[in-house]
Amino acid sequence: MNITLDYLTGNRKWLVRDFTVWGDAGTFDAAIIATEDLGVSTVIFLRELLGGQAQVVEYTDLVDHRGNHLPEVISNPTIVIIPKNGAAAYLTGSPGNMSFAIAKAPGGSIEPVADLLIMEMR
């Protein structure tokens, strides 16, 4: 069998129609390192979203164009945003296996409405 054809047809895809983006682009994803020395040295790595209002979307909360809920975990996801009303939106950070963060572009007066094409890239 053709390896390329097998690869292209072997991954899962979902189309989520008319998704409204309300997340604020002013959100900053900060990496924080904290240390503690109480006899034993401890280093803690944290990730915090600061400022704005983040819109974190879990895949299980989405419904595709056929009315099916998306799975809880999507391996190595890729998300393509297809704008529908002219307002811009973009992903903040890389999509995770269980969720992703999305925001509208700064200065926009209307909330973006977009179709989301979510693909599992194996």
N, C-alpha and C positions, 0 to 999 in steps of 0.2 A: 504494500500500500504506500501511497505517497506520504512521506513524513510531514511535509508542510501542510497538506490537506488534513491529515490526522491531527496536527497541532491546532489548526484553526477551528476545527469542529469539535475538539475535545474539551474546550473550556466552557464554563457556564456564563450566561449573560442575562441581565435584567434591564428593562427599560421602565423607569419611574417617571410618569408624566406629571406635569404641572406642579413641580416642587417649588414652594415659596421659601426664599432665603431671607431671613431677618437678622442673622448674625452680623455683628459689627466688625468692620475691618480694623478697628483700633485695638483689637485683642492682640496681646503679645504673648507668645509661647516662650516662657523663660525656663532655662535649665539652671537648677540651683544645686550647689554642693554644700553640705553642712558637715562639720567635723565636731567630734566630742572626744575629750580625753579625761576620763575618770578612772585612771588605772589601766584601762584598755582603750586603745584608740579605735574610734568608730567613724566611718565615712558613710554619709547618706546622700544618695542622688535623688533629686525631686524634679518633677516637671509641674509647673503651675501656669495657668492662663491668667494674665494680668490685664486689667483695663477692659473697656468695652463689654460686650455681652456675647459670649461665645455661643455658637450654635453647633453643638455636638450631636451628630445623628448616628443612632445605632441601626444596623442593617435590619434587625427584627422589627423595627418601627415602620419600615417602608413596605409599600405594596406595589407590585409591578403592574404593567398595563393589562395583565390578564386577571388581576384580582388576587394573586398569590403573595403571601408574605415572603420576604427574603429570608435566607437562613441566618442563624445567629453568627456563624463564623464563615468568612470568605477568605480563602487562601490567596495571598499576594494580589489584592484588589487594585484595579485601575478604574478611575472614575472620569468620565467625559461629561462636561457640562455643556448642554445645548441651550443657549438663551432663547427665550420666546417673546420677551417684551422689550428688548433693547437695553435693559439694565444689566450691568456686568456683575458676575459673581465668580469667586475662585475658591479653591481649597486652601485652607491654612494648614500647612504641614503635610505630611504624607498620610494617606489613608491607612488605618490599622486593620487588623483582621476582624475586629468586632464593630468598629465605628470610624467615623471621619468627621472633620470639622470644616465648615463652609462659612463664607462671609460675603457680604455685598461690598462692592467697591466703594471707597470713600467719596463723599460728595454726591452720592446718588439720592435723588428725591423720592424715588419709588422703590418698592421692594422688588427684587428680581424674581421672575418666574422662569423656571427652566425645566427641561427634561434632563434626567440623569441616566446615562448609560453606564452601568456598573458591570465590569467584566472580571472574572477570576482568571488570572494568568498563571497557569501551572508551570 
